[in-house]
Amino acid sequence: MKLTFSSQVSTFAVSDTLLSIIQKEIENKPQALNSVTINFRSPSYSAERGGYHPVEIHLIKSGNSWLFDYITDFTYVGLTPMAELTKEIDFCFDTGDAYHLYIGKISIEEGKNLFKLWQSNFVSYWQMKVFDVEITID
């Protein structure tokens, strides 16, 4: 499946590298009608050992192009064996909101900076092949 991304301006500047990663991950999948959810998970990540956080990226179709809906980075919270996977960082593209578990909603400027840092780290981890990828198409 080939995605054409919308040129609509967003609070969060998605790099060409991240766009190409998403395209590569879904290139052999059937055509989606409404949305695509891509889950990146490191098999070794656990509450006890830590590791590379799971990430979920959701895209929605708008006309003939695709828009980012949200990107969420998850972490374990709590003591083992009762630790639960929860949102640590969340970027909502529709509203331009950014959220961090330990801060709450953050300002637009801080959100832009956090997204830039998060994106750089995520791209590096993907290039290191730490993730298993699961794709859900609607």
Backbone bond lengths (Angstrom), bond angles and torsions (degrees), N, CA, C in turn:
res aa  C-N    CA-C-N  psi(-1)  N-CA   C-N-CA  omega(-1)  CA-C   N-CA-C  phi
1 M - - - 1.438 - - 1.529 107.84 -
2 K 1.289 116.41 132.32 1.469 122.75 178.26 1.519 108.52 -104.17
3 L 1.326 115.67 125.59 1.460 120.46 178.85 1.517 110.40 -101.51
4 T 1.314 115.34 136.64 1.453 121.43 170.25 1.513 106.04 -106.60
5 F 1.318 116.52 115.72 1.459 120.36 -177.59 1.514 110.26 -83.98
6 S 1.321 115.31 143.49 1.453 122.06 179.02 1.524 110.05 -65.83
7 S 1.307 115.82 145.15 1.464 120.54 176.18 1.528 110.86 -90.06
8 Q 1.341 116.06 6.61 1.462 121.36 178.68 1.524 109.67 -56.49
9 V 1.303 116.57 133.01 1.463 121.75 -179.30 1.528 109.23 -70.34
10 S 1.326 115.34 136.32 1.457 121.71 179.51 1.523 109.25 -125.43
11 T 1.313 115.61 157.57 1.466 120.80 175.05 1.525 110.15 -58.83
12 F 1.327 116.17 -37.00 1.459 121.92 -176.14 1.523 110.14 -101.96
13 A 1.318 116.59 118.37 1.460 122.74 -176.87 1.534 109.95 -81.71
14 V 1.325 115.51 104.98 1.462 120.99 178.67 1.523 108.63 -80.89
15 S 1.317 116.19 127.31 1.466 121.09 -177.81 1.519 111.53 -74.82
16 D 1.324 114.89 156.53 1.468 119.70 174.53 1.521 110.54 -60.16
17 T 1.326 117.33 -31.84 1.467 120.86 179.29 1.520 110.58 -64.47
18 L 1.336 117.85 -45.27 1.469 120.08 178.14 1.522 110.59 -65.39
19 L 1.318 117.50 -40.16 1.471 119.93 176.96 1.527 111.14 -59.81
20 S 1.321 117.32 -41.99 1.470 119.95 -179.86 1.531 111.37 -69.77
21 I 1.328 118.12 -32.75 1.470 120.84 175.48 1.525 109.84 -62.46
22 I 1.316 116.14 -46.69 1.466 119.97 179.61 1.519 110.31 -62.43
23 Q 1.327 116.27 -44.05 1.469 119.78 179.20 1.522 110.34 -60.99
24 K 1.302 117.99 -43.22 1.465 121.61 -179.68 1.525 111.22 -62.85
25 E 1.311 116.66 -40.73 1.467 120.50 -177.64 1.526 112.71 -67.83
26 I 1.311 117.84 -30.08 1.463 119.25 -176.41 1.525 114.21 -107.23
27 E 1.336 117.78 5.15 1.461 120.03 -171.94 1.531 114.54 -60.43
28 N 1.300 119.03 -29.04 1.472 120.70 -177.98 1.519 112.63 -104.67
29 K 1.309 117.55 19.83 1.455 122.21 -179.29 1.521 110.00 -98.08
30 P 1.345 116.64 156.40 1.469 119.55 176.24 1.531 111.67 -64.02
31 Q 1.308 115.80 158.87 1.459 121.53 -179.45 1.525 110.73 -63.67
32 A 1.315 117.01 131.67 1.462 122.23 177.12 1.524 109.41 -89.11
33 L 1.316 116.11 146.48 1.453 120.82 179.11 1.523 112.36 -91.59
34 N 1.334 116.62 -43.68 1.460 119.93 -172.58 1.517 114.97 -124.28
35 S 1.327 116.76 -40.03 1.461 118.97 -174.49 1.523 111.64 -155.39
36 V 1.328 114.22 160.94 1.461 122.23 176.96 1.530 106.83 -135.84
37 T 1.328 116.33 130.84 1.460 121.64 174.34 1.520 107.63 -116.37
38 I 1.316 116.64 125.71 1.461 121.87 -179.18 1.524 107.82 -116.60
39 N 1.317 115.70 120.77 1.463 121.76 178.87 1.520 109.38 -108.28
40 F 1.310 115.57 126.67 1.458 123.37 177.61 1.525 106.82 -110.63
41 R 1.345 116.69 119.20 1.465 120.09 -178.19 1.513 110.41 -132.57
42 S 1.321 115.46 135.71 1.461 121.15 173.64 1.524 107.53 -91.13
43 P 1.341 118.36 121.33 1.466 120.95 -177.41 1.527 113.31 -60.42
44 S 1.320 117.80 -24.56 1.458 120.28 -176.85 1.534 113.55 -90.38
45 Y 1.322 118.01 -4.76 1.465 120.44 -178.01 1.522 110.24 -70.97
46 S 1.327 115.94 131.07 1.463 120.58 177.87 1.523 109.64 -151.46
47 A 1.322 115.54 165.64 1.465 120.95 177.70 1.521 110.89 -65.41
48 E 1.320 116.70 -32.62 1.465 120.83 -177.62 1.523 112.77 -77.45
49 R 1.330 116.93 -42.76 1.467 121.17 -172.87 1.523 114.02 -101.63
50 G 1.331 117.81 -14.20 1.462 119.85 -175.02 1.515 110.32 72.26
51 G 1.312 116.55 -152.74 1.458 121.01 179.52 1.520 111.44 125.40
52 Y 1.315 114.58 -154.36 1.463 121.82 -176.75 1.524 109.68 -86.17
53 H 1.322 115.59 122.28 1.462 121.29 -176.04 1.529 112.23 -63.96
54 P 1.338 116.47 145.06 1.466 119.72 170.57 1.533 110.01 -67.01
55 V 1.318 115.39 147.45 1.460 121.88 -179.47 1.518 108.73 -133.55
56 E 1.336 115.08 139.22 1.466 120.50 175.08 1.518 108.61 -122.83
57 I 1.332 115.43 130.00 1.468 121.88 177.50 1.520 107.51 -120.18
58 H 1.332 115.97 127.56 1.461 121.01 -179.35 1.523 109.36 -117.99
59 L 1.322 115.73 128.91 1.460 123.10 178.75 1.521 108.59 -116.72
60 I 1.329 116.86 144.96 1.461 120.76 175.75 1.524 109.83 -125.80
61 K 1.309 114.38 148.62 1.463 120.24 -179.62 1.525 109.67 -86.06
62 S 1.319 114.95 136.35 1.457 122.23 177.22 1.526 107.45 -135.02
63 G 1.316 116.30 101.08 1.461 120.37 -174.37 1.518 109.60 67.41
64 N 1.321 117.15 -122.86 1.467 121.41 179.61 1.524 113.22 -99.75
65 S 1.318 116.86 6.55 1.467 119.53 -177.71 1.525 110.24 -126.42
66 W 1.330 114.18 172.36 1.459 121.60 -176.81 1.520 110.50 -117.59
67 L 1.333 115.14 142.22 1.460 123.22 178.78 1.525 109.69 -119.71
68 F 1.316 116.44 147.86 1.450 120.16 170.43 1.526 107.25 -73.97
69 D 1.308 116.40 132.86 1.456 121.94 176.03 1.524 109.27 -96.78
70 Y 1.343 115.51 -55.12 1.462 119.77 176.91 1.517 110.42 -155.51
71 I 1.314 114.88 159.24 1.463 123.67 169.39 1.521 105.83 -131.35
72 T 1.330 116.02 126.34 1.452 121.35 -178.85 1.520 109.97 -126.18
73 D 1.317 115.26 133.58 1.465 123.90 177.34 1.527 106.41 -111.60
74 F 1.334 117.12 125.70 1.458 122.27 -174.27 1.528 111.47 -105.44
75 T 1.332 115.78 155.63 1.459 122.09 175.94 1.522 109.18 -146.60
76 Y 1.317 115.75 159.09 1.462 119.86 172.85 1.518 109.50 -81.46
77 V 1.330 115.92 139.64 1.458 122.54 177.32 1.521 107.73 -130.18
78 G 1.311 116.13 135.55 1.454 120.95 178.29 1.514 111.36 106.48
79 L 1.296 114.00 172.58 1.458 120.63 -178.89 1.520 110.66 -87.03
80 T 1.319 115.37 142.12 1.459 119.01 176.54 1.519 107.91 -71.40
81 P 1.285 121.91 147.33 1.458 127.36 4.78 1.525 113.90 -88.54
82 M 1.335 117.28 10.93 1.465 120.61 -176.35 1.535 112.89 -95.68
83 A 1.311 118.93 4.85 1.466 121.57 -178.51 1.529 110.39 -59.56
84 E 1.316 115.00 142.86 1.461 120.99 179.46 1.520 110.11 -122.30
85 L 1.329 115.61 144.35 1.457 121.30 175.48 1.526 108.02 -77.68
86 T 1.322 116.56 126.45 1.463 120.82 -178.11 1.527 109.98 -141.74
87 K 1.328 116.67 166.04 1.466 121.39 177.87 1.516 109.72 -67.32
88 E 1.333 116.03 127.94 1.460 119.05 171.71 1.522 109.95 -101.44
89 I 1.338 115.58 -45.68 1.464 121.16 179.52 1.522 107.51 -130.34
90 D 1.336 115.53 135.85 1.460 119.75 -179.69 1.523 108.61 -139.83
91 F 1.338 115.28 128.50 1.461 121.46 176.76 1.528 107.50 -115.15
92 C 1.323 117.17 119.25 1.463 122.63 177.76 1.529 107.61 -103.59
93 F 1.309 116.36 111.78 1.465 120.78 -173.73 1.522 112.29 -74.34
94 D 1.325 117.13 -30.97 1.465 120.76 -178.26 1.526 111.14 -64.55
95 T 1.318 116.11 -43.97 1.469 120.24 -176.98 1.525 113.30 -98.13
96 G 1.337 117.22 -15.65 1.461 121.00 -176.55 1.517 112.98 78.17
97 D 1.335 116.48 15.66 1.463 120.69 -179.01 1.522 111.04 -85.94
98 A 1.324 114.30 144.48 1.463 121.64 173.16 1.523 107.30 -125.62
99 Y 1.324 115.58 142.64 1.456 121.77 -176.21 1.516 108.98 -134.91
100 H 1.335 115.40 140.32 1.460 120.66 173.38 1.522 107.22 -128.64
101 L 1.321 116.23 135.70 1.457 123.04 -175.55 1.524 112.59 -50.19
102 Y 1.316 117.77 -42.87 1.455 121.12 -173.43 1.525 114.42 -93.39
103 I 1.335 116.74 -3.46 1.464 120.79 -179.15 1.525 110.76 -118.96
104 G 1.330 116.52 -34.67 1.461 121.77 -172.04 1.522 108.61 94.48
105 K 1.327 115.33 -156.40 1.465 120.16 178.20 1.524 108.45 -65.43
106 I 1.340 114.92 136.03 1.462 118.75 -178.72 1.532 110.19 -116.42
107 S 1.312 115.71 161.31 1.465 121.12 -176.23 1.530 110.95 -63.09
108 I 1.317 114.97 161.09 1.466 120.41 -179.45 1.529 110.72 -58.60
109 E 1.325 117.13 -46.62 1.472 120.26 -178.16 1.524 111.14 -63.86
110 E 1.327 117.47 -44.16 1.468 120.49 176.95 1.524 110.80 -64.66
111 G 1.331 116.02 -36.78 1.466 120.73 178.09 1.516 111.83 -63.23
112 K 1.324 116.64 -42.32 1.466 120.90 177.07 1.524 110.89 -60.83
113 N 1.332 115.62 -44.63 1.467 120.15 179.78 1.520 111.79 -66.07
114 L 1.325 116.60 -41.98 1.462 120.48 178.16 1.525 110.54 -63.25
115 F 1.336 116.77 -41.98 1.461 119.84 179.25 1.526 111.45 -62.56
116 K 1.313 116.52 -42.21 1.467 120.64 179.08 1.526 110.58 -60.29
117 L 1.330 116.89 -45.54 1.466 121.04 177.91 1.522 111.55 -65.77
118 W 1.342 116.38 -47.50 1.470 120.41 179.33 1.528 110.33 -57.08
119 Q 1.334 116.31 -47.72 1.456 121.79 -177.11 1.529 111.61 -60.22
120 S 1.318 116.88 -43.51 1.458 121.03 178.82 1.526 111.01 -61.26
121 N 1.320 116.32 -45.09 1.468 120.41 178.04 1.524 111.45 -63.85
122 F 1.327 116.89 -46.11 1.462 120.76 -179.07 1.525 111.36 -59.12
123 V 1.305 116.99 -46.23 1.471 121.08 178.88 1.529 110.03 -58.41
124 S 1.326 116.82 -44.13 1.474 120.24 178.55 1.524 111.40 -61.32
125 Y 1.321 117.59 -43.67 1.468 120.82 179.89 1.525 110.94 -64.77
126 W 1.333 116.42 -41.58 1.466 119.88 178.57 1.532 109.89 -62.41
127 Q 1.321 116.80 -42.30 1.463 120.70 179.18 1.529 111.19 -64.29
128 M 1.324 117.61 -28.70 1.467 122.05 177.00 1.534 111.74 -79.49
129 K 1.347 116.50 -3.35 1.467 123.34 177.75 1.538 112.83 61.98
130 V 1.333 117.02 41.87 1.459 120.48 -179.87 1.531 112.79 -86.09
131 F 1.333 117.68 -12.16 1.462 120.92 -173.25 1.518 113.35 -104.67
132 D 1.331 114.35 143.67 1.458 121.95 159.61 1.525 104.95 -93.71
133 V 1.328 117.16 143.62 1.457 120.29 -174.32 1.525 109.86 -119.39
134 E 1.327 115.24 133.24 1.466 122.16 176.18 1.513 107.69 -125.06
135 I 1.326 116.71 134.08 1.459 121.40 -175.98 1.518 109.42 -121.96
136 T 1.332 115.39 131.96 1.452 122.02 175.58 1.524 107.51 -115.89
137 I 1.327 115.73 126.97 1.472 120.97 -176.92 1.521 108.86 -115.91
138 D 1.338 115.87 130.36 1.480 121.51 176.68 1.518 109.73 -113.68
